């Protein structure tokens, strides 16, 4: 479980394919605090740390993860957002984020508002019931607030601190971002679906 508050970023030092999987060697200052078997969010994707040799560590994505996220788009030297899992008793500054990406969105417009940035993101209409005005959404693992919500797109506003300390500064029009919709919303939609079918 995560909060969507990014701790730091990592550089992708190397990518190796083996079978349908991909292993990523990451370079990050955070590596010194990691150990094998830990869960770390990478652009919102919960991955298990396999090896650690500071400032490097490795993680592997299986085919299912590569298909449902933007990890297949990653290239060497790309910057990735990092967050370690939530500790019991810690403040929840963002919202509950599982690290289970629901799908990807497409940045159709990135606007510099001279002090903040506005991202307009298109997404699959199938997820429309999960996006509400002023509701929480994780974009590349970042806890953000959606507004101007439509059936297939929404906006998020990015303050300077978030822009400077995450990889959103490198995201351009036409690029895919990982989306995880609000956990409570997903349970409510599932409850409504099964209730209507007479299963509850």
Secondary structure as the mmCIF struct_conf table of DSSP 4:
data_model
#
loop_
_struct_conf.conf_type_id
_struct_conf.id
_struct_conf.beg_label_comp_id
_struct_conf.beg_label_asym_id
_struct_conf.beg_label_seq_id
_struct_conf.end_label_comp_id
_struct_conf.end_label_asym_id
_struct_conf.end_label_seq_id
STRN STRN1 UNK A 2 UNK A 2
BEND BEND1 UNK A 4 UNK A 4
STRN STRN2 UNK A 8 UNK A 18
TURN_TY1_P TURN_TY1_P1 UNK A 19 UNK A 20
STRN STRN3 UNK A 21 UNK A 27
HELX_RH_3T_P HELX_RH_3T_P1 UNK A 29 UNK A 33
TURN_TY1_P TURN_TY1_P2 UNK A 36 UNK A 37
STRN STRN4 UNK A 39 UNK A 42
TURN_TY1_P TURN_TY1_P3 UNK A 43 UNK A 44
STRN STRN5 UNK A 45 UNK A 48
STRN STRN6 UNK A 51 UNK A 53
TURN_TY1_P TURN_TY1_P4 UNK A 54 UNK A 55
STRN STRN7 UNK A 56 UNK A 61
HELX_RH_AL_P HELX_RH_AL_P1 UNK A 63 UNK A 68
BEND BEND2 UNK A 69 UNK A 70
HELX_RH_3T_P HELX_RH_3T_P2 UNK A 71 UNK A 73
TURN_TY1_P TURN_TY1_P5 UNK A 76 UNK A 77
STRN STRN8 UNK A 79 UNK A 84
HELX_LH_PP_P HELX_LH_PP_P1 UNK A 85 UNK A 87
TURN_TY1_P TURN_TY1_P6 UNK A 88 UNK A 89
BEND BEND3 UNK A 94 UNK A 94
STRN STRN9 UNK A 97 UNK A 97
BEND BEND4 UNK A 99 UNK A 99
STRN STRN10 UNK A 103 UNK A 112
BEND BEND5 UNK A 114 UNK A 115
STRN STRN11 UNK A 116 UNK A 122
HELX_RH_3T_P HELX_RH_3T_P3 UNK A 125 UNK A 130
TURN_TY1_P TURN_TY1_P7 UNK A 133 UNK A 134
STRN STRN12 UNK A 136 UNK A 139
TURN_TY1_P TURN_TY1_P8 UNK A 140 UNK A 141
STRN STRN13 UNK A 142 UNK A 145
STRN STRN14 UNK A 147 UNK A 147
BEND BEND6 UNK A 148 UNK A 148
BEND BEND7 UNK A 151 UNK A 152
STRN STRN15 UNK A 153 UNK A 159
HELX_RH_AL_P HELX_RH_AL_P2 UNK A 160 UNK A 165
BEND BEND8 UNK A 166 UNK A 166
HELX_RH_3T_P HELX_RH_3T_P4 UNK A 167 UNK A 170
TURN_TY1_P TURN_TY1_P9 UNK A 173 UNK A 174
STRN STRN16 UNK A 176 UNK A 181
HELX_RH_AL_P HELX_RH_AL_P3 UNK A 183 UNK A 196
TURN_TY1_P TURN_TY1_P10 UNK A 197 UNK A 198
#
